Structure formats: structure tokens, C-alpha cells
Amino acid sequence: MDGSPIIDKGPIDGLYLNTGWCYGGFKATPASGWCFAYTIANDQAHTLNKAYTLDRFNQGYTIDEKGAGPYPKAH
């Protein structure tokens, strides 16, 4: 897991994904909603969410986030 969301077309026609926001997603909701609406309306990712596709995992590409939550170091 890289801790970043998935904002993309799903593997089934008509299915779109906006998920995996980890612990801080509530702060990005307005912008993600706008990009998600664009993705649905145009059936392709907006420039701002092209890096957040589901396919990035198949390609071995992860975004430079650890997904470690608010406490990245063990206590």
C-alpha cells in the first residue's frame, strides 16, 4: 500500500472508484469530488488524478507515501 487513493474507472463498465484515502482523505474531499466528476463525465482520468489509477499497482508504480497513518514510527 502506498497510502494514496484510487480515483479511476473500474474494471467493469460503469463502475468508478474513489477509495483508499487512508487517514487524511477528508481534507481532500472537495478536490477529489471535482476530479471524480470529471473522470465519470469523460470516462477518463483528469490530469490531476492520472497518477491515482488502479492500474498503478499492476505497473509496480506506487506514489511516495507510506500509508503509515498519523504515527509513522513505531512507539
C-alpha positions in Angstrom: 0.0 0.0 0.0 1.2 3.5 -0.8 -1.4 5.4 1.3 -2.8 7.2 -1.7 -6.3 7.0 -3.1 -7.6 5.4 -6.2 -9.6 7.7 -8.4 -10.3 5.8 -11.6 -12.6 3.9 -13.9 -13.2 0.5 -12.5 -12.7 -2.9 -14.2 -16.4 -3.1 -15.0 -18.2 -0.7 -17.4 -20.0 2.0 -15.5 -18.0 1.3 -12.2 -15.9 4.2 -11.0 -13.6 4.1 -7.9 -12.9 6.8 -5.4 -11.4 4.9 -2.5 -8.4 4.1 -0.4 -7.9 7.5 1.2 -6.1 6.3 4.2 -6.2 8.5 7.3 -6.3 12.0 5.8 -8.7 11.8 2.9 -11.4 14.0 4.4 -9.2 17.0 3.7 -9.1 16.3 0.0 -12.8 15.6 -0.5 -13.7 18.8 -2.4 -10.9 18.4 -4.9 -11.3 14.7 -5.3 -15.0 15.1 -5.9 -14.3 17.6 -8.7 -11.7 15.2 -10.3 -14.0 12.2 -9.8 -16.9 14.0 -11.5 -14.6 14.8 -14.5 -13.5 11.2 -14.6 -17.1 9.9 -14.7 -18.3 12.6 -17.2 -15.3 12.0 -19.6 -14.7 8.3 -18.9 -11.0 9.0 -18.3 -8.9 10.4 -15.6 -8.4 14.2 -15.2 -4.8 15.5 -15.3 -4.9 15.9 -11.5 -5.8 12.3 -10.8 -3.9 10.4 -13.6 -1.3 9.2 -11.0 -4.1 7.7 -8.8 -5.3 5.0 -11.1 -5.9 1.4 -10.1 -3.5 0.2 -12.8 -0.5 1.7 -10.9 -0.3 -1.4 -8.8 -0.2 -3.7 -11.9 2.6 -1.5 -13.3 4.5 -1.6 -10.0 4.2 2.2 -9.6 3.5 3.5 -6.2 3.2 7.0 -5.0 5.8 8.1 -2.5 3.6 7.8 0.6 4.0 5.0 3.2 0.3 4.8 4.3 1.6 4.5 7.9 -1.2 6.6 9.5 -0.6 9.5 11.9 2.2 7.6 13.7 4.8 6.7 11.0 7.4 5.5 13.6 6.8 2.7 16.0 6.4 3.8 19.6 
